[in-house]
Amino acid sequence: MTNFSLLTGWVAKMMPTDYIGFTFFIGCMAMMAASAFFFLSLSQFDKKWRTSVLVSGLITFIAAVHYFYMRDYWSAFGESPTFFRYVDWVLTVPLMCLEFYLILKVAGAKTSLLWKMIGYSLVMLVTGYFGEAVDPANAWLWGLVSGLAYFVIVYEIWLGEASKLAKAAGGSVLEAHKILCWFVLVGWAIYPLGYMLGTEGWYTSMLGKGNVDVAYNIADAINKIGFGLVIYNLAVKSSKD
Ligand SMILES: *C/C=C(C)/C=C/C=C(C)/C=C/C1=C(C)CCCC1(C)C
């Protein structure tokens, strides 16, 4: 009996119909595989690209660890692991800002750009956390503030200082920057949608209630692994020429 509970303590039971749990499980494996891929590819690149690919690997690796906990939390409590979710984002989104900065360094990006982007993303995430976990009665208001910070990020990379630097860099950096911009505009937009499905607000009558975790898990896979692959691709191209 003791052995049995010890065992079940290690591996929580997964119901075959638990589709949300399934996406946590797949997320865990995908993030792990992506990390191995990025880390093991490092030696093939020029020194100046290694840091960027390393950061891609760190993003998926940090996510893999959080997915391990989130999967477990979900199967134990059947609730959204909101806390782990936001800890993951607070670590990985600034690393994605770092990716923008690193590739734009060739055109003379300054650290002030990096801190600005990290600042916006922290406002976006902290207010999102307040709306989901601390003050859900005003979820729409927190979501609005978070959404504004998100638009500032979109503006910065599409039209602001970052976009000017990308144009100055030209070539494969500009190409990669453009794809990353699309990730932020389209891929990141899944998160506010998930948020509206998971919280109560004026939008609930239009969208209904849905499962926030499926939306977030799909978005994470697209954004963390896809984003990393864009950087990987840039490093492959630039190490050749
Ligand atoms: C790897 C994790 C990533 C790229 C997470 C990104 C998260 C967002 C872009 C979240 C945005 C939100 C809003 C724009 C409004 C509602 C609250 C959030 C935090 C879900």
The ligand as an SDF file (V2000), in Angstrom:
LIG
                    3D

 20 20  0  0  0  0  0  0  0  0999 V2000
    6.2660   31.7920  -24.0990 C   0  0  0  0  0  0  0  0  0  0  0  0
    5.2630   32.6100  -23.6420 C   0  0  0  0  0  0  0  0  0  0  0  0
    4.7710   33.6940  -24.2930 C   0  0  0  0  0  0  0  0  0  0  0  0
    5.2670   34.1540  -25.6190 C   0  0  0  0  0  0  0  0  0  0  0  0
    3.6920   34.3850  -23.6340 C   0  0  0  0  0  0  0  0  0  0  0  0
    3.0790   35.4750  -24.0930 C   0  0  0  0  0  0  0  0  0  0  0  0
    1.9910   36.0160  -23.3920 C   0  0  0  0  0  0  0  0  0  0  0  0
    1.1970   37.0540  -23.8050 C   0  0  0  0  0  0  0  0  0  0  0  0
    1.4640   37.7710  -25.0780 C   0  0  0  0  0  0  0  0  0  0  0  0
    0.0910   37.4260  -22.9620 C   0  0  0  0  0  0  0  0  0  0  0  0
   -0.7310   38.4410  -23.1770 C   0  0  0  0  0  0  0  0  0  0  0  0
   -1.9180   38.8500  -22.4150 C   0  0  0  0  0  0  0  0  0  0  0  0
   -2.6610   39.8940  -22.9430 C   0  0  0  0  0  0  0  0  0  0  0  0
   -2.2270   40.6410  -24.1630 C   0  0  0  0  0  0  0  0  0  0  0  0
   -3.9510   40.3610  -22.3550 C   0  0  0  0  0  0  0  0  0  0  0  0
   -4.5170   39.3860  -21.3580 C   0  0  0  0  0  0  0  0  0  0  0  0
   -3.4950   38.8910  -20.4180 C   0  0  0  0  0  0  0  0  0  0  0  0
   -2.3470   38.1590  -21.1150 C   0  0  0  0  0  0  0  0  0  0  0  0
   -1.2150   38.1680  -20.0980 C   0  0  0  0  0  0  0  0  0  0  0  0
   -2.7780   36.7140  -21.3820 C   0  0  0  0  0  0  0  0  0  0  0  0
  1  2  1  0
  2  3  2  0
  3  4  1  0
  3  5  1  0
  5  6  2  0
  6  7  1  0
  7  8  2  0
  8  9  1  0
  8 10  1  0
 10 11  2  0
 11 12  1  0
 12 13  2  0
 12 18  1  0
 13 14  1  0
 13 15  1  0
 15 16  1  0
 16 17  1  0
 17 18  1  0
 18 19  1  0
 18 20  1  0
M  END
$$$$
